[in-house]
Amino acid sequence: MPAVGFCVKCRKKVEIKDAQEVTLKNGRKALKGSCPFCGTPVYVFVKTKA
């Protein structure tokens, strides 16, 4: 299943290109990639197991 995020520049949901799982400073996990249309970075938070 491809990762889908919101591009703030295009103002629409897009399929994230070259998605990688990263850990942010506060410890949350996220998918980081880019918009396939404009190249703007797109982030989506990932659920962590409780």
Secondary structure as GFF3:
##gff-version 3
##sequence-region A 1 50
A	DSSP	beta_strand	4	7	.	.	.	ID=ss1
A	DSSP	beta_strand	12	15	.	.	.	ID=ss2
A	DSSP	beta_strand	17	23	.	.	.	ID=ss3
A	DSSP	beta_strand	29	34	.	.	.	ID=ss4
A	DSSP	beta_strand	41	45	.	.	.	ID=ss5
###
